Amino acid sequence: MDDQTKLELEAAAFRTLRDHLMEKRTDVQNIDMMNLAGFCRNCLSRWYQEAANERGIEMSKDEARESFYGMTMAEWKANYQTDATASQQDAFKTAFKENVENKE
């Protein structure tokens, strides 16, 4: 497989993941994703923003998040976010430390 085809396939898979989380699985909470997989929609949007900024494209955190939520963060929270349980919050502290803080 040539590099361009590989790049296009990876981009297609990434767009499918983004659309799946944005449109088909709005019930999946970020805290559950972080606790189980070590990343969430916010991580995806941060990686997207960082890639844009590295290429000289100005993109704010809010603009990047809208690319993964399909709306503002405030709208997403109002429409889809549920309250986290104490055990979810405890697990998140560990997952965030292991997957975000230690990577910066």
Secondary structure, 3 states (H helix, E strand, C coil): CCHHHHHHHHHHHHHHHHHHHHHHCCCCCHHHHHHHHCCCHHHHHHHHHHHHHHCCCCCCHHHHHHHHHCCCHHHHHHHCCCCCCHHHHHHHHHHHHHHCHHHC
